[in-house]
Each structure stands twice: as C-alpha cells, then as structure tokens.
C-alpha cells in the first residue's frame, strides 16, 4: 500500500493502542511512586501494534488471520480515537466523554473491523481465483 496511507493509519492506530492499554488495564492498579510503569508498558504495546500494522500493510499478500486482525486494529483504532477525542473536543465540560471511546466505540469498532477484514479477504481471494492469478497466501 502507499506509504502515505500507512502513515495516516498509524496516526490513528498507535495513539488508540496506547490510550486503550493505558486506561483499560492500568486504571485499576495503584502505582504510587512508580507512575512510569504503565506509561512505559503502554508505549511499548503501542509501538508493537504500530510495527505490526506497518509490516502487514506493506503490500505482501497476507493470509486470512492477518487480514482480519489488521482490519480490527485499523477500524478499532480509528473508532477508539474518534470516541475518545471527539467528546473532549466537542463537549469539554463533560467529564465522562472519553468513556465513549473506551467502552463503546473502541470495542465495537474492533469487532466491525474484524468483520470488514474478513469480507475484504474473501473478496480478494475471489478476485485471485477468477483472474487466475497465482495464489501466494495460505487458506
């Protein structure tokens, strides 16, 4: 895929993965003086997710599982970012606005992305079969 598209996707996926990892598992654990632990773990997770998405969008013909996971990460990251930052921008007086992204738009976007990744893979597989192209992916 085009490098510009990959960069735009990462602008949504990496912050979404960082904030999701920071707020969902680490919001319930009191760290006291070691406040940097959740920051570092969340950053490492976000970099790992970003690297995974970058490599999978490189144009190599992926298999079904990879296509489904990448679809979930992309759509889930965009939906999470929209649900998290949208209420902050459009309704700053609402103190529970970012919860929309954490509990509703992020998970629903991830599930819809899994479905979209599967549909994309089926369409791509069908076009490979009808055009007679050499299949390089495992089924």
Secondary structure, DSSP 8 states (H G I E B T S, - for coil): --HHHHHHHHHHHHHHHHHHHHHTTGGGS--TT-THHHHHHHHHHHHHHHHHHHHHTSS----HHHHHHHHHHHHHHHHHHHHHHHHHHH-TT-TTTTHHIIIIIHHHHHHHHHHHHHHHHHHHHHHHHHHT----S--
